[in-house]
């Protein structure tokens, strides 16, 4: 069982930056691939960025070059650095943990990101 707690969301003007954090507890962090998803009103949840247990990363085309995912295994935390934010980045952002063997998936409660002038 893994508990995921996101933080760092908020409101920012276009072009601004935010850093999201997701703290994991309850299991061995290194056994999980981690990801950030987002869901805007009226839209499906979509993958934003993912990082494997070995720290390989991949990104949605819409955020490449602007967002960076990273993980600190000593702190059981995954981060999403978001730069050059656009109004279309407005969404609830969710942290996701996927066990590398059992494929069991856990979700955080979500954190709101609003980009508006």
Buried (B, 14 or more C-beta within 10 A) or exposed (E): EBEBBBBBBEEBEEEBEBBBBBBBEEBEBEBBBBBBBBBBEEEEBEBBBBBBBEEEEEBBEEBEEBBBBBBEEEEBBBBBBBBEBBEEBBBBBBBBBBBEEEEEEBBBEBBEBBBEE
